[in-house]
Amino acid sequence: MQVTCVHIHVKPGFTEQFLEASLRNARATLSEPGNLRFDVLQSRDDPERFMFYEVFVDLEAIEAHKLTTHYQQWRDLVQPWMLTPRQGVKYEPHFPLEPEQWVTIDE
Amino acid sequence: MQVTCVHIHVKPGFTEQFLEASLRNARATLSEPGNLRFDVLQSRDDPERFMFYEVFVDLEAIEAHKLTTHYQQWRDLVQPWMLTPRQGVKYEPHFPLEPEQWVTIDE
């Protein structure tokens, strides 16, 4: 399993449209076979800062994600709204350990 | 729902014992009625950096967590192993939105 936290800092006045575009991308990503979670979070102390908590089954699933239309559309659309380049931090998960414990129940 | 990312930087040579103590705390926390997730992650680029992805149903559940024996024992045990004070970043979740989509299936 591959966990990545993607940190995004948007320009003032762009939070609403960034969130709308990112929720669209999150829902589509969750339907990819290799994606387990795609949580979209907004900082309570600084609402212009967002974090995506992305969990994929393996590195190949991350590569497949980058080739999807929804990801590429999101990336190009939000690019001019960012104050600084987005930053991804990669983590090894230690708990929980079963892939099914990382799944978002898709309703 | 309350999502907090807790960032921890441990002293060189203390990663193994920190992880052992933290996994014990994570398992116990998951059995609290107000806890939904308690993911334990280790940075791939810097293995002395850890992150806990903590999700509770509300602020009262966080307060109840701080009163548990397992939390207090963890806090006191790992305190001298940290290079810097731990830092918590609070987030508002935007996706997914149903509490059951945040639950770790407990096996």
Backbone of each chain as ProteinMPNN parsed JSONL, in Angstrom:
{"seq_chain_A": "MQVTCVHIHVKPGFTEQFLEASLRNARATLSEPGNLRFDVLQSRDDPERFMFYEVFVDLEAIEAHKLTTHYQQWRDLVQPWMLTPRQGVKYEPHFPLEPEQWVTIDE", "coords_chain_A": {"N_chain_A": [[0.828, -1.195, 0.0], [0.382, 2.26, -0.678], [0.703, 5.347, 0.744], [0.054, 8.717, 0.354], [0.416, 12.062, 1.314], [-0.842, 14.935, 0.071], [-0.062, 18.248, -0.058], [-1.558, 21.373, -0.393], [-1.591, 24.792, -1.203], [-3.698, 27.333, -1.704], [-4.381, 30.313, -3.656], [-5.598, 33.413, -2.199], [-9.13, 33.716, -2.181], [-9.67, 31.635, -3.888], [-10.521, 29.284, -2.787], [-13.095, 28.105, -2.886], [-13.653, 27.344, -5.585], [-11.486, 25.697, -5.979], [-12.027, 23.63, -4.183], [-14.406, 22.581, -5.231], [-13.56, 21.574, -7.753], [-11.753, 19.691, -6.809], [-13.267, 17.892, -5.337], [-14.715, 16.695, -7.344], [-12.653, 15.384, -8.713], [-11.832, 13.669, -6.637], [-14.048, 11.96, -6.229], [-14.11, 10.624, -8.693], [-11.606, 9.418, -8.665], [-11.871, 7.585, -6.602], [-13.262, 5.594, -7.826], [-11.423, 4.277, -9.313], [-9.776, 1.152, -9.9], [-7.421, 0.676, -8.426], [-7.402, 2.431, -6.311], [-7.775, 3.182, -2.861], [-8.421, 5.08, -0.859], [-9.334, 8.565, -0.889], [-9.192, 11.118, 0.639], [-10.394, 14.379, 1.163], [-9.341, 17.277, 2.628], [-9.543, 20.264, 4.622], [-7.613, 22.778, 6.08], [-8.228, 23.775, 9.43], [-7.125, 25.935, 10.744], [-6.018, 27.5, 8.75], [-7.74, 28.182, 6.145], [-7.004, 28.303, 3.476], [-5.312, 26.31, 3.016], [-5.036, 22.983, 1.952], [-5.372, 19.385, 2.18], [-4.77, 16.299, 0.665], [-5.462, 12.972, 1.309], [-4.195, 10.29, 0.15], [-4.587, 6.969, -0.824], [-3.278, 4.221, -2.359], [-3.198, 0.952, -3.894], [-0.726, 0.049, -4.847], [2.44, 1.069, -6.402], [2.039, 0.979, -9.143], [-0.657, 1.501, -9.388], [-0.716, 4.172, -8.694], [0.651, 5.277, -10.842], [-1.165, 4.626, -12.873], [-3.294, 6.208, -12.084], [-2.309, 8.76, -12.624], [-2.556, 8.841, -15.337], [-5.203, 9.125, -15.871], [-8.115, 10.812, -17.193], [-9.641, 12.424, -15.447], [-7.804, 13.083, -13.409], [-5.829, 14.509, -14.884], [-7.29, 16.613, -15.927], [-8.074, 17.907, -13.553], [-5.528, 18.626, -12.527], [-4.556, 20.455, -14.49], [-6.553, 22.387, -14.397], [-6.531, 23.452, -11.739], [-3.983, 24.352, -11.407], [-3.259, 27.21, -11.958], [-4.404, 28.319, -9.685], [-2.948, 27.88, -7.46], [-0.862, 28.885, -4.765], [1.703, 28.11, -4.177], [3.845, 25.479, -5.494], [2.315, 22.253, -5.337], [2.866, 19.828, -2.718], [3.949, 16.54, -2.193], [3.994, 14.033, 0.279], [5.383, 10.982, 1.046], [4.334, 7.971, 2.607], [4.901, 5.039, 4.617], [2.554, 2.691, 5.552], [1.83, 1.51, 8.826], [-0.188, 0.782, 10.505], [-3.696, 0.613, 10.13], [-3.149, -2.82, 8.938], [-4.324, -4.479, 7.012], [-5.421, -4.386, 3.632], [-8.226, -4.084, 3.225], [-8.969, -2.635, 5.401], [-8.477, -0.088, 4.774], [-10.152, 0.811, 2.93], [-12.509, 3.051, 1.471], [-15.899, 2.98, 1.967], [-17.931, 2.867, -0.738], [-20.639, 4.7, -1.652]], "CA_chain_A": [[0.0, 0.0, 0.0], [1.12, 3.515, -0.8], [-0.037, 6.484, 1.288], [0.682, 10.005, 0.048], [-0.287, 13.276, 1.735], [-0.554, 16.02, -0.87], [-0.347, 19.535, 0.585], [-1.854, 22.396, -1.402], [-1.838, 26.135, -0.661], [-4.321, 28.068, -2.811], [-4.382, 31.779, -3.57], [-6.803, 33.963, -1.567], [-10.294, 33.843, -3.049], [-9.811, 30.486, -4.787], [-10.802, 28.038, -2.045], [-14.36, 27.478, -3.263], [-13.549, 26.661, -6.872], [-10.519, 24.599, -5.811], [-12.712, 22.537, -3.503], [-15.373, 21.991, -6.165], [-12.801, 20.768, -8.723], [-11.07, 18.588, -6.127], [-14.27, 16.885, -4.963], [-15.004, 15.976, -8.593], [-11.51, 14.484, -8.911], [-11.814, 12.663, -5.567], [-15.095, 10.956, -6.491], [-13.694, 9.817, -9.848], [-10.445, 8.613, -8.273], [-12.328, 6.485, -5.759], [-13.777, 4.513, -8.664], [-10.307, 3.552, -9.941], [-9.61, -0.134, -9.2], [-6.254, 0.66, -7.542], [-7.476, 3.446, -5.25], [-8.485, 2.776, -1.643], [-8.976, 6.278, -0.208], [-8.923, 9.864, -1.423], [-9.848, 12.053, 1.557], [-10.132, 15.797, 0.879], [-9.376, 17.967, 3.921], [-9.208, 21.698, 4.622], [-7.052, 23.172, 7.38], [-9.129, 24.611, 10.232], [-6.421, 27.17, 11.116], [-5.728, 28.28, 7.55], [-8.635, 27.567, 5.149], [-6.423, 28.273, 2.132], [-4.464, 25.118, 2.922], [-5.777, 21.727, 1.796], [-4.556, 18.178, 2.166], [-5.399, 15.076, 0.145], [-4.916, 11.756, 1.919], [-4.383, 9.378, -0.977], [-4.105, 5.612, -0.574], [-3.366, 3.343, -3.524], [-2.75, -0.402, -3.545], [0.707, -0.099, -5.136], [2.983, 2.145, -7.231], [1.428, 0.908, -10.474], [-1.969, 2.159, -9.288], [-0.461, 5.62, -8.71], [0.972, 5.619, -12.234], [-2.417, 4.549, -13.635], [-4.076, 7.396, -11.694], [-1.777, 9.943, -13.307], [-2.935, 8.781, -16.751], [-6.652, 9.288, -16.032], [-8.602, 12.115, -17.645], [-10.076, 13.268, -14.316], [-6.622, 13.65, -12.745], [-5.144, 15.485, -15.748], [-8.15, 17.809, -15.99], [-7.943, 18.578, -12.255], [-4.176, 19.199, -12.443], [-4.441, 21.634, -15.355], [-7.526, 23.397, -13.978], [-6.205, 24.105, -10.455], [-2.603, 24.846, -11.473], [-3.1, 28.664, -11.76], [-5.006, 28.759, -8.423], [-2.07, 27.522, -6.34], [0.088, 29.911, -4.344], [3.021, 27.463, -4.273], [3.666, 24.138, -6.066], [1.834, 21.28, -4.351], [3.931, 18.96, -2.198], [3.511, 15.206, -1.771], [4.846, 13.345, 1.257], [5.074, 9.546, 0.937], [4.401, 7.261, 3.886], [4.685, 3.6, 4.74], [1.561, 2.464, 6.599], [2.111, 0.444, 9.797], [-1.453, 0.388, 11.123], [-3.928, -0.842, 10.124], [-2.299, -3.502, 7.964], [-5.069, -5.168, 5.95], [-5.923, -3.443, 2.631], [-9.663, -3.807, 3.366], [-9.155, -1.673, 6.488], [-8.183, 1.243, 4.233], [-11.13, 1.105, 1.875], [-13.676, 3.902, 1.674], [-17.146, 2.366, 1.493], [-18.454, 3.741, -1.793], [-22.104, 4.634, -1.557]], "C_chain_A": [[0.865, 1.248, 0.0], [0.231, 4.645, -0.289], [0.736, 7.762, 0.95], [-0.201, 11.127, 0.586], [0.129, 14.384, 0.78], [-1.022, 17.333, -0.239], [-0.463, 20.618, -0.48], [-2.186, 23.722, -0.721], [-2.409, 26.96, -1.797], [-4.254, 29.578, -2.561], [-5.66, 32.263, -2.888], [-7.932, 34.109, -2.585], [-10.543, 32.636, -3.94], [-10.22, 29.193, -4.082], [-12.058, 27.341, -2.575], [-14.244, 26.704, -4.579], [-12.513, 25.527, -6.817], [-11.203, 23.378, -5.203], [-13.67, 21.82, -4.447], [-14.655, 21.07, -7.172], [-12.188, 19.537, -8.058], [-12.05, 17.502, -5.686], [-14.648, 16.046, -6.187], [-13.891, 14.954, -8.869], [-11.495, 13.348, -7.878], [-12.83, 11.556, -5.844], [-14.685, 10.042, -7.639], [-12.525, 8.904, -9.474], [-10.872, 7.398, -7.46], [-12.859, 5.318, -6.592], [-12.667, 3.797, -9.437], [-10.083, 2.241, -9.184], [-8.448, -0.127, -8.197], [-6.291, 1.674, -6.418], [-8.288, 2.93, -4.069], [-9.143, 3.961, -0.94], [-8.514, 7.516, -0.971], [-9.656, 10.915, -0.594], [-9.427, 13.483, 1.213], [-10.374, 16.599, 2.155], [-8.953, 19.419, 3.776], [-8.717, 22.076, 6.019], [-8.031, 24.059, 8.145], [-8.459, 25.937, 10.607], [-6.171, 28.08, 9.923], [-6.509, 27.685, 6.381], [-8.11, 27.619, 3.716], [-5.457, 27.094, 1.946], [-5.334, 23.859, 2.911], [-4.803, 20.556, 1.874], [-5.387, 17.041, 1.584], [-4.686, 13.898, 0.798], [-5.206, 10.627, 0.939], [-3.784, 8.004, -0.667], [-4.369, 4.761, -1.815], [-2.779, 1.97, -3.156], [-1.259, -0.6, -3.816], [1.157, 1.055, -6.046], [2.366, 2.163, -8.623], [0.067, 1.618, -10.473], [-1.822, 3.68, -9.287], [-0.152, 6.075, -10.136], [-0.293, 5.609, -13.09], [-3.294, 5.77, -13.344], [-3.627, 8.626, -12.473], [-2.14, 9.989, -14.789], [-4.43, 9.011, -16.958], [-6.997, 10.702, -16.487], [-8.96, 13.0, -16.457], [-8.888, 13.865, -13.574], [-6.0, 14.755, -13.588], [-5.963, 16.77, -15.88], [-8.044, 18.611, -14.698], [-6.609, 19.325, -12.185], [-4.063, 20.488, -13.259], [-5.355, 22.766, -14.888], [-7.048, 24.164, -12.745], [-4.807, 24.726, -10.451], [-2.49, 26.363, -11.231], [-3.665, 29.175, -10.439], [-4.091, 28.526, -7.219], [-1.056, 28.628, -6.064], [1.523, 29.404, -4.486], [2.803, 26.092, -4.919], [3.202, 23.158, -4.987], [2.962, 20.322, -3.954], [3.352, 17.631, -1.734], [4.506, 14.596, -0.797], [4.424, 11.875, 1.286], [5.288, 8.843, 2.275], [4.249, 5.75, 3.704], [3.661, 3.38, 5.84], [1.951, 1.292, 7.514], [0.85, -0.06, 10.479], [-2.571, 1.2, 10.509], [-3.164, -1.505, 8.976], [-3.045, -4.208, 6.838], [-5.627, -4.152, 4.949], [-7.403, -3.103, 2.819], [-9.943, -2.841, 4.513], [-8.889, -0.229, 6.024], [-9.234, 1.698, 3.235], [-12.175, 2.115, 2.346], [-14.886, 3.159, 1.135], [-17.762, 3.325, 0.489], [-19.967, 3.594, -1.851], [-22.766, 5.009, -2.872]], "O_chain_A": [[1.938, 1.281, 0.602], [-0.856, 4.877, -0.817], [1.93, 7.866, 1.23], [-1.409, 11.148, 0.348], [1.307, 14.728, 0.689], [-2.2, 17.51, 0.071], [0.402, 20.765, -1.344], [-2.972, 23.761, 0.226], [-1.701, 27.264, -2.757], [-4.095, 30.043, -1.432], [-6.696, 31.605, -2.983], [-7.716, 34.566, -3.707], [-11.528, 32.612, -4.677], [-10.262, 28.131, -4.702], [-12.078, 26.117, -2.699], [-14.68, 25.557, -4.676], [-12.644, 24.525, -7.519], [-10.994, 22.247, -5.642], [-13.734, 20.591, -4.458], [-15.084, 19.941, -7.411], [-12.112, 18.47, -8.666], [-11.699, 16.322, -5.664], [-14.873, 14.841, -6.079], [-14.164, 13.804, -9.214], [-11.184, 12.205, -8.211], [-12.523, 10.371, -5.714], [-14.885, 8.829, -7.573], [-12.462, 7.756, -9.913], [-10.308, 6.314, -7.608], [-12.9, 4.184, -6.116], [-12.934, 2.821, -10.138], [-10.186, 2.215, -7.957], [-8.495, -0.861, -7.21], [-5.336, 1.784, -5.649], [-9.345, 2.324, -4.241], [-10.281, 3.864, -0.481], [-7.46, 7.522, -1.608], [-10.617, 11.526, -1.06], [-8.246, 13.756, 0.998], [-11.48, 16.599, 2.695], [-8.126, 19.765, 2.932], [-9.344, 21.726, 7.018], [-8.6, 24.99, 7.575], [-9.14, 26.949, 10.771], [-6.119, 29.301, 10.073], [-6.014, 26.788, 5.697], [-8.721, 27.031, 2.824], [-4.872, 26.906, 0.879], [-6.233, 23.691, 3.735], [-3.598, 20.702, 1.668], [-6.545, 16.843, 1.952], [-3.456, 13.842, 0.831], [-6.309, 10.081, 0.901], [-2.615, 7.897, -0.295], [-5.506, 4.603, -2.257], [-1.973, 1.85, -2.233], [-0.595, -1.341, -3.09], [0.353, 1.91, -6.414], [2.189, 3.227, -9.217], [-0.303, 2.26, -11.456], [-2.679, 4.394, -9.807], [-0.627, 7.12, -10.582], [-0.476, 6.483, -13.938], [-3.951, 6.3, -14.24], [-4.445, 9.428, -12.922], [-2.045, 11.038, -15.425], [-4.885, 9.085, -18.099], [-6.274, 11.657, -16.206], [-8.63, 14.186, -16.444], [-8.941, 15.019, -13.15], [-5.679, 15.824, -13.068], [-5.411, 17.869, -15.936], [-7.936, 19.837, -14.727], [-6.564, 20.502, -11.83], [-3.537, 21.491, -12.776], [-4.998, 23.942, -14.966], [-7.146, 25.391, -12.704], [-4.491, 25.538, -9.582], [-1.702, 26.777, -10.381], [-3.444, 30.334, -10.088], [-4.415, 28.921, -6.099], [-0.478, 29.218, -6.977], [2.431, 30.148, -4.857], [1.681, 25.584, -4.897], [3.655, 23.235, -3.845], [3.874, 20.044, -4.732], [2.384, 17.598, -0.974], [5.716, 14.639, -1.022], [3.257, 11.561, 1.519], [6.272, 9.079, 2.975], [3.582, 5.264, 2.791], [3.871, 3.837, 6.964], [2.347, 0.227, 7.041], [0.812, -1.187, 10.974], [-2.41, 2.412, 10.372], [-2.595, -0.813, 8.132], [-2.447, -4.506, 5.804], [-6.238, -3.164, 5.355], [-7.802, -1.96, 2.598], [-11.037, -2.283, 4.594], [-9.056, 0.72, 6.79], [-9.205, 2.832, 2.757], [-12.661, 2.042, 3.475], [-14.899, 2.751, -0.027], [-18.078, 4.465, 0.827], [-20.497, 2.505, -2.072], [-23.993, 5.006, -2.969]]}, "seq_chain_B": "MQVTCVHIHVKPGFTEQFLEASLRNARATLSEPGNLRFDVLQSRDDPERFMFYEVFVDLEAIEAHKLTTHYQQWRDLVQPWMLTPRQGVKYEPHFPLEPEQWVTIDE", "coords_chain_B": {"N_chain_B": [[-17.25, 15.412, 12.301], [-13.83, 15.007, 13.231], [-10.668, 15.53, 12.078], [-7.309, 14.948, 12.665], [-3.919, 15.476, 11.995], [-1.099, 14.198, 13.353], [2.159, 15.063, 13.796], [5.299, 13.629, 14.255], [8.635, 13.645, 15.302], [11.205, 11.579, 15.846], [14.062, 10.818, 17.97], [17.289, 9.824, 16.66], [17.711, 6.303, 16.404], [15.532, 5.579, 17.909], [13.305, 4.752, 16.567], [12.212, 2.134, 16.396], [11.268, 1.361, 18.973], [9.517, 3.433, 19.395], [7.61, 2.988, 17.416], [6.578, 0.507, 18.213], [5.35, 1.12, 20.699], [3.484, 2.937, 19.763], [1.858, 1.494, 18.045], [0.559, -0.136, 19.852], [-0.931, 1.777, 21.249], [-2.509, 2.708, 19.113], [-4.101, 0.485, 18.4], [-5.61, 0.181, 20.771], [-6.899, 2.649, 20.829], [-8.563, 2.499, 18.613], [-10.587, 0.958, 19.572], [-12.073, 2.639, 21.096], [-15.285, 4.138, 21.555], [-15.719, 6.608, 20.236], [-13.818, 6.845, 18.272], [-12.798, 6.737, 14.857], [-10.745, 6.301, 12.964], [-7.246, 5.494, 13.206], [-4.592, 5.829, 11.881], [-1.262, 4.742, 11.523], [1.701, 6.0, 10.36], [4.842, 6.029, 8.603], [7.374, 8.145, 7.46], [8.646, 7.812, 4.182], [10.864, 9.058, 3.131], [12.223, 10.06, 5.307], [12.779, 8.177, 7.823], [12.684, 8.702, 10.522], [10.593, 10.298, 10.975], [7.194, 10.385, 11.8], [3.64, 9.981, 11.261], [0.426, 10.368, 12.581], [-2.813, 9.633, 11.631], [-5.622, 10.735, 12.676], [-8.985, 10.189, 13.357], [-11.889, 11.295, 14.784], [-15.263, 11.159, 16.064], [-16.318, 13.53, 17.129], [-15.521, 16.598, 18.981], [-15.79, 15.986, 21.679], [-15.202, 13.298, 21.745], [-12.491, 13.36, 21.268], [-11.592, 14.592, 23.589], [-12.339, 12.617, 25.431], [-10.627, 10.59, 24.593], [-8.156, 11.6, 25.402], [-8.259, 11.149, 28.078], [-7.922, 8.483, 28.447], [-6.263, 5.523, 29.677], [-4.481, 4.185, 27.947], [-3.713, 6.191, 26.132], [-2.494, 8.089, 27.824], [-0.411, 6.599, 28.927], [1.074, 6.044, 26.607], [1.777, 8.682, 25.817], [3.435, 9.54, 27.985], [5.443, 7.616, 27.892], [6.688, 7.872, 25.329], [7.537, 10.463, 25.264], [10.304, 11.225, 26.058], [11.626, 10.291, 23.812], [11.298, 11.897, 21.669], [12.429, 14.226, 19.215], [11.626, 16.801, 18.769], [8.834, 18.764, 20.034], [5.67, 17.153, 19.52], [3.426, 17.829, 16.775], [0.162, 18.86, 16.091], [-2.15, 19.027, 13.426], [-5.176, 20.367, 12.543], [-8.028, 19.361, 10.685], [-10.832, 19.996, 8.527], [-13.02, 17.665, 7.229], [-13.934, 17.155, 3.83], [-14.462, 15.258, 1.954], [-14.546, 11.713, 2.054], [-18.073, 12.088, 3.03], [-19.819, 10.724, 4.721], [-19.958, 9.384, 8.001], [-19.602, 6.576, 8.22], [-17.963, 6.031, 6.125], [-15.477, 6.543, 6.988], [-14.654, 4.753, 8.755], [-12.448, 2.35, 10.21], [-12.394, -0.974, 9.431], [-12.635, -3.213, 11.957], [-10.793, -5.948, 12.816]], "CA_chain_B": [[-16.018, 14.628, 12.349], [-12.617, 15.768, 13.496], [-9.465, 14.866, 11.563], [-6.07, 15.588, 13.106], [-2.655, 14.841, 11.619], [-0.105, 14.45, 14.396], [3.495, 14.866, 13.229], [6.256, 13.301, 15.311], [10.02, 13.46, 14.857], [11.879, 10.893, 16.957], [15.528, 10.875, 18.0], [17.93, 8.689, 15.981], [17.816, 5.079, 17.192], [14.33, 5.333, 18.711], [12.133, 4.493, 15.722], [11.599, 0.826, 16.625], [10.481, 1.357, 20.202], [8.408, 4.38, 19.221], [6.587, 2.327, 16.608], [5.949, -0.548, 19.028], [4.45, 1.777, 21.664], [2.413, 3.638, 19.058], [0.916, 0.5, 17.526], [-0.24, -0.538, 21.022], [-1.869, 2.875, 21.467], [-3.437, 2.778, 17.977], [-5.084, -0.613, 18.529], [-6.508, 0.488, 21.888], [-7.707, 3.82, 20.469], [-9.583, 2.07, 17.65], [-11.716, 0.349, 20.29], [-12.876, 3.686, 21.75], [-16.517, 4.337, 20.778], [-15.71, 7.835, 19.449], [-12.729, 6.863, 17.291], [-13.098, 6.11, 13.567], [-9.48, 5.84, 12.369], [-6.004, 5.902, 13.86], [-3.564, 5.267, 11.002], [0.117, 5.025, 11.936], [2.483, 6.079, 9.129], [6.251, 6.404, 8.73], [7.847, 8.807, 6.251], [9.569, 6.998, 3.385], [12.088, 9.823, 2.895], [12.906, 10.282, 6.581], [12.128, 7.185, 8.692], [12.541, 9.17, 11.902], [9.361, 11.104, 11.041], [5.959, 9.604, 11.799], [2.403, 10.75, 11.239], [-0.801, 9.665, 12.954], [-4.009, 10.191, 10.973], [-6.61, 10.433, 13.717], [-10.337, 10.65, 13.042], [-12.856, 11.087, 15.87], [-16.602, 11.6, 15.646], [-16.517, 14.932, 17.517], [-14.518, 17.105, 19.924], [-15.944, 15.27, 22.948], [-14.494, 12.019, 21.604], [-11.057, 13.658, 21.413], [-11.363, 14.812, 25.028], [-12.428, 11.306, 26.085], [-9.394, 9.874, 24.229], [-7.037, 12.111, 26.213], [-8.41, 10.66, 29.454], [-7.734, 7.028, 28.512], [-4.973, 5.042, 30.196], [-3.539, 3.86, 26.863], [-3.141, 7.436, 25.599], [-1.604, 8.73, 28.809], [0.806, 5.782, 29.018], [1.843, 6.295, 25.375], [2.305, 10.056, 25.88], [4.542, 9.63, 28.937], [6.516, 6.703, 27.476], [7.421, 8.313, 24.132], [7.964, 11.854, 25.457], [11.76, 11.44, 25.973], [12.188, 9.799, 22.548], [10.999, 12.843, 20.598], [13.454, 15.228, 18.95], [10.923, 18.082, 18.914], [7.453, 18.491, 20.484], [4.791, 16.72, 18.427], [2.571, 18.904, 16.275], [-1.116, 18.413, 15.539], [-2.792, 19.923, 12.464], [-6.601, 20.01, 12.525], [-8.653, 19.507, 9.372], [-12.249, 19.75, 8.274], [-13.135, 16.744, 6.098], [-14.931, 17.477, 2.8], [-14.769, 14.031, 1.223], [-15.98, 11.453, 1.942], [-18.849, 12.845, 4.009], [-20.567, 9.886, 5.661], [-19.068, 8.84, 9.029], [-19.256, 5.157, 8.002], [-16.907, 5.948, 5.105], [-14.21, 6.839, 7.65], [-14.419, 3.705, 9.751], [-11.555, 1.235, 9.989], [-13.001, -2.264, 9.763], [-11.822, -3.791, 13.039], [-10.835, -7.402, 12.604]], "C_chain_B": [[-14.798, 15.52, 12.515], [-11.423, 14.964, 12.999], [-8.247, 15.651, 12.043], [-4.885, 14.782, 12.588], [-1.633, 15.209, 12.682], [1.271, 14.073, 13.836], [4.503, 14.697, 14.357], [7.633, 13.056, 14.703], [10.785, 12.827, 16.009], [13.401, 11.003, 16.843], [16.104, 9.67, 17.261], [18.035, 7.482, 16.912], [16.558, 4.737, 17.976], [13.112, 4.94, 17.873], [11.437, 3.181, 16.091], [10.731, 0.83, 17.885], [9.317, 2.356, 20.127], [7.257, 3.709, 18.47], [5.845, 1.269, 17.432], [4.937, 0.067, 20.004], [3.246, 2.404, 20.947], [1.398, 2.675, 18.458], [-0.005, 0.007, 18.637], [-1.326, 0.518, 21.279], [-2.917, 2.942, 20.353], [-4.516, 1.706, 18.097], [-6.094, -0.312, 19.627], [-7.437, 1.655, 21.529], [-8.848, 3.428, 19.531], [-10.788, 1.446, 18.353], [-12.516, 1.389, 21.086], [-14.135, 3.937, 20.914], [-16.478, 5.562, 19.866], [-14.62, 7.904, 18.399], [-13.125, 6.127, 16.011], [-11.842, 5.547, 12.907], [-8.322, 6.285, 13.252], [-4.871, 5.255, 13.064], [-2.184, 5.69, 11.491], [1.013, 4.909, 10.703], [3.904, 6.528, 9.413], [6.712, 7.007, 7.406], [8.827, 7.908, 5.496], [10.898, 7.721, 3.168], [12.9, 10.009, 4.173], [12.253, 9.395, 7.641], [12.054, 7.601, 10.166], [11.315, 10.08, 12.072], [8.136, 10.209, 10.887], [4.768, 10.548, 11.7], [1.259, 9.841, 11.68], [-1.96, 10.393, 12.27], [-5.189, 9.799, 11.848], [-7.969, 11.018, 13.345], [-11.266, 10.274, 14.192], [-14.205, 11.66, 15.446], [-16.871, 13.06, 16.01], [-15.456, 15.341, 18.551], [-14.593, 16.387, 21.273], [-15.185, 13.938, 22.899], [-12.98, 12.209, 21.726], [-10.725, 13.868, 22.889], [-11.389, 13.491, 25.785], [-11.161, 10.486, 25.815], [-8.234, 10.3, 25.134], [-7.097, 11.642, 27.663], [-8.155, 9.163, 29.566], [-6.342, 6.685, 29.037], [-3.996, 4.787, 29.055], [-2.919, 5.111, 26.255], [-2.119, 8.027, 26.569], [-0.302, 7.943, 28.977], [1.693, 6.005, 27.792], [2.548, 7.65, 25.46], [3.536, 10.14, 26.797], [5.738, 8.769, 28.505], [7.348, 7.3, 26.34], [8.005, 9.724, 24.272], [9.49, 12.036, 25.333], [12.388, 10.983, 24.658], [12.005, 10.802, 21.412], [12.092, 13.908, 20.475], [12.882, 16.63, 19.16], [9.51, 17.78, 19.434], [6.576, 18.086, 19.307], [3.837, 17.844, 18.051], [1.306, 18.336, 15.661], [-1.692, 19.462, 14.595], [-4.245, 19.454, 12.304], [-7.218, 20.308, 11.159], [-10.157, 19.302, 9.437], [-12.345, 18.804, 7.08], [-14.244, 17.175, 5.135], [-15.332, 16.254, 1.982], [-13.966, 12.894, 1.814], [-16.743, 12.12, 3.085], [-19.615, 11.991, 5.014], [-19.615, 9.286, 6.693], [-18.673, 7.384, 8.772], [-18.195, 4.978, 6.922], [-15.518, 6.219, 5.696], [-13.789, 5.717, 8.602], [-13.34, 2.725, 9.291], [-12.288, -0.034, 10.37], [-12.089, -2.95, 10.791], [-11.938, -5.318, 12.983], [-10.565, -8.182, 13.895]], "O_chain_B": [[-14.749, 16.64, 12.005], [-11.196, 13.842, 13.451], [-8.163, 16.864, 11.852], [-4.848, 13.559, 12.724], [-1.336, 16.385, 12.889], [1.513, 12.928, 13.455], [4.562, 15.503, 15.286], [7.768, 12.342, 13.709], [10.993, 13.467, 17.039], [13.946, 11.246, 15.766], [15.483, 8.608, 17.233], [18.405, 7.626, 18.077], [16.516, 3.705, 18.645], [12.01, 4.809, 18.406], [10.207, 3.117, 16.101], [9.594, 0.357, 17.863], [8.264, 2.14, 20.727], [6.091, 3.844, 18.84], [4.622, 1.157, 17.35], [3.808, -0.409, 20.118], [2.131, 2.398, 21.469], [0.213, 2.996, 18.369], [-1.19, -0.24, 18.413], [-2.49, 0.184, 21.499], [-4.088, 3.204, 20.625], [-5.701, 1.985, 17.917], [-7.293, -0.523, 19.446], [-8.616, 1.648, 21.883], [-9.958, 3.951, 19.636], [-11.884, 1.409, 17.794], [-13.535, 1.048, 21.688], [-14.06, 3.948, 19.685], [-17.134, 5.566, 18.824], [-14.499, 8.911, 17.702], [-13.708, 5.044, 16.059], [-11.867, 4.447, 12.356], [-8.395, 7.3, 13.946], [-4.269, 4.273, 13.499], [-1.966, 6.853, 11.831], [1.079, 3.852, 10.075], [4.152, 7.303, 10.337], [6.464, 6.435, 6.345], [9.726, 7.317, 6.095], [11.94, 7.079, 3.036], [14.126, 10.104, 4.125], [11.288, 9.805, 8.285], [11.423, 6.914, 10.969], [11.038, 10.566, 13.168], [8.053, 9.389, 9.972], [4.861, 11.736, 12.008], [1.134, 8.705, 11.222], [-2.062, 11.619, 12.33], [-5.69, 8.678, 11.773], [-8.079, 12.208, 13.053], [-11.413, 9.1, 14.533], [-14.278, 12.532, 14.58], [-17.576, 13.756, 15.28], [-14.608, 14.538, 18.94], [-13.571, 16.201, 21.934], [-14.6, 13.512, 23.894], [-12.275, 11.332, 22.225], [-9.706, 13.383, 23.38], [-10.567, 13.262, 26.672], [-10.678, 9.774, 26.696], [-7.437, 9.472, 25.574], [-6.107, 11.725, 28.39], [-8.168, 8.621, 30.671], [-5.385, 7.441, 28.867], [-2.817, 5.126, 29.162], [-1.741, 5.109, 25.899], [-1.02, 8.414, 26.173], [0.77, 8.526, 29.147], [2.91, 6.14, 27.916], [3.749, 7.757, 25.21], [4.55, 10.736, 26.432], [6.892, 9.14, 28.721], [8.577, 7.244, 26.379], [8.865, 10.126, 23.487], [9.938, 12.905, 24.585], [13.563, 11.257, 24.411], [12.504, 10.581, 20.308], [12.607, 14.418, 21.47], [13.562, 17.525, 19.661], [9.036, 16.653, 19.29], [6.727, 18.624, 18.21], [3.483, 18.69, 18.873], [1.362, 17.443, 14.816], [-1.72, 20.648, 14.923], [-4.503, 18.296, 11.973], [-6.969, 21.354, 10.559], [-10.679, 18.555, 10.265], [-11.804, 19.109, 6.018], [-15.348, 17.516, 5.559], [-16.41, 16.22, 1.39], [-12.775, 13.082, 2.067], [-16.131, 12.657, 4.008], [-20.021, 12.496, 6.061], [-18.576, 8.737, 6.324], [-17.544, 6.989, 9.066], [-17.596, 3.909, 6.806], [-14.51, 6.136, 4.994], [-12.7, 5.746, 9.175], [-13.316, 2.318, 8.13], [-12.755, -0.167, 11.501], [-10.921, -3.226, 10.515], [-13.025, -5.886, 13.087], [-10.566, -9.413, 13.884]]}, "name": "protein", "num_of_chains": 2, "seq": "MQVTCVHIHVKPGFTEQFLEASLRNARATLSEPGNLRFDVLQSRDDPERFMFYEVFVDLEAIEAHKLTTHYQQWRDLVQPWMLTPRQGVKYEPHFPLEPEQWVTIDEMQVTCVHIHVKPGFTEQFLEASLRNARATLSEPGNLRFDVLQSRDDPERFMFYEVFVDLEAIEAHKLTTHYQQWRDLVQPWMLTPRQGVKYEPHFPLEPEQWVTIDE"}
